[in-house]
């Protein structure tokens, strides 16, 4: 399993993006996110950006990862998942549409 890490693009040169990840300079492949521009946040998996994020989504993912790091080190989650605790579970749109249409089996 790989985990996506939010990183902010410092510069873009074709399909190459320069970023800072955990205080260190890095590169991401932007082949799958050609719309990404300097200043944008992207979700990077194994050195490749898969999605352009809003700053709010990047902050939520960063907080969740920090909470998990804390938990693994013997700490607690704090409010890392406050956005999830404040709402009820939701189905993905395609499953909700099927349920709304009365489908209960595959």
N, C-alpha and C positions, 0 to 999 in steps of 0.2 A: 504494500500500500504506500502511496506517496501522498504527501500533504502539500496543499497549495499554500504559498506564502505571499502575502500582499507586499509588493514593492512599488516604489514610486520612480517613474522614469525621469532621469536627469536630462538625457538627450536621446535622440533617435537618429540613426544613420541607416536608411534602408530598412532591413529587417533586424537590425541590431539595436538594442536598447541598453544604455548605460544606467545602472541603478546603484543604490546603496542598500545592502542587505546586512542587517545586524552590525552596522557601523563599518562594513567593508565594501569596497567597490566591487561591482559584479556586472555581468552581461546577461541579457535575456534575448532569446530568439522571439521576434515579433511576427513571424510568418502567419500565425493564426489570428493576430490582432492588428491588421494593417491600419486600422483607424486610430491606434494609440499615438498620443502626442506627448512631448515633454510636459511634465507636471501631472500626467495621468497616473493613477494607480492601476496596476495589473496584478492578476492572480497568477503566479508563476509556479509551475510544476517542473522539477528537474531541469531548470534553466530555460524553459519555454513558457511564454505568456499564453494563457488560454482564454482570458476574459478581461475586459476593461471593467474596473470596479468604480463605484462611487466612493468618495472619501468616507462616507458613513459606513458603507459595507467593509471597506478596508480596515476601519477602526474596530468594527465588531469582530472581524476575523482575527485581527491582531490581539484584541482583548481575550478572545476565546483561547488562542494559542498560549498566551501568557498565563491564563488560568490553568490550563492543562500542564504547562511546565511547572507551575507552583505546586499543583497536586502531586505530580510525579516526584517532586523534591520533598514531599512530606507536609506541604502547606495546605491551604484551602483554595477553593475556586474564587472566593470573593464574589464580585458581581460580574464575572466574566460572561455569564450566560443570562444576564438580566433581561435581554430582549426576548429570549425564549421563555423565561419563567413568567412573563407578563401576558402570555397569550396561550390559547389552547392549541393542540396539535392541528396541523393543516395537511390535507392531501395535496399532492401535485395537481395542477389544473386538469390534466387529462383523466386522472382517476376521479376527481371531484365531478367532472362532467359525466363520466360513466355512472357514478353513483346517483347523480341527479336524474339521469335517464332511467333509473331503476335497475341497472345492471349490478348484480351482487356476486356474480361468478365470472371467471375468465372464459 
